[in-house]
């Protein structure tokens, strides 16, 4: 560390005086002279980064989404294996291969060749990062969306990706799939007041409540931040046939799951 620190200090001490706007934007000078700048080098670096991002990030993100959501098959396992192999490739090998195929073969230098080499190095890293990020989304959120009648591809785009992208998804995960009963005390007292006739003892009111096999009052349910069930009240007596009917996505399966807990 000491030799490295001494080199950095020496470079900064001798070079800080030459840093200026002209030095950053000017063309390189003639060899042997002290005038000139690094403008083309900065321009080439920015161009290389832009091309690499365009070539490497979108395929990597799409690959990670596929592996996380639909990769539980032979093709997915093959892609995951090749991605792992590509991750372990030395960058020098990738550079030599691209140089041999695109630079030596065409006899000209090109930023496209450098961008292709960097995108090959970047793609498996982006794919693995995307896959692991999506896997942190619990299956309960996916099941909730499917229970509402949302198609699998729509669930991936609208629910899973937005949850994985959010910095608050861990807090939402703890609440996902749980039923929040608001004002339990007031609801219970209101229910007793509704079932209790005038001047009738509480024990008789409780006996009347026992005749209901399923009893809900102002039931609310959330999946993450989505309020999927709102103010549901049901009274089903013993030996009473009941049908829950509604269009696709109205929350029938979600209500049954809430009751079957």
QUIJO-V291946 format. One record per backbone hydrogen bond with DSSP energy under -0.5 kcal/mol. NH is the residue of the N-H (numbers start at 1). CO is the residue of the C=O. If there is no record, write none. Layout:
# QUIJO-V291946
NH CO
NH CO
This chain:
# QUIJO-V291946
5 1
6 2
7 3
8 4
9 5
10 6
11 7
12 8
13 9
14 10
15 11
16 12
18 15
19 15
19 16
24 20
25 21
26 22
33 30
37 27
38 23
39 26
42 38
43 39
44 40
45 41
46 42
47 43
48 44
49 45
50 46
51 47
52 48
53 49
54 50
55 51
56 52
57 53
58 53
60 56
61 57
62 58
63 59
64 60
65 61
66 62
67 63
68 64
69 65
70 66
71 66
71 67
73 71
77 73
78 74
79 75
80 76
81 77
82 78
83 79
84 80
85 81
86 82
87 83
88 84
89 86
93 90
94 90
95 91
96 92
97 93
98 94
99 95
100 96
101 97
102 98
103 98
103 99
104 99
105 100
107 103
108 103
113 110
114 110
115 111
116 112
117 113
118 114
119 115
120 116
121 117
122 118
123 119
124 120
125 121
126 122
127 123
128 124
129 125
130 126
131 127
132 128
133 129
134 130
135 131
136 132
136 133
137 134
141 138
142 138
143 139
144 140
145 141
146 142
147 143
148 144
149 146
150 145
155 151
156 152
157 153
158 154
159 155
160 155
161 156
163 159
164 160
165 161
166 162
169 166
172 168
173 169
174 170
175 171
175 172
176 172
177 222
178 175
180 178
181 179
182 180
187 183
188 184
189 185
190 186
191 187
192 188
193 189
194 190
195 191
196 192
197 195
200 197
205 201
206 202
207 203
208 204
209 205
210 206
211 207
211 208
212 209
213 211
213 236
214 236
216 234
219 232
221 229
222 178
223 226
226 223
227 225
228 221
228 226
229 221
232 219
233 231
234 216
236 214
237 235
238 211
240 237
241 239
245 243
250 247
255 251
256 252
257 253
258 254
259 255
260 256
261 259
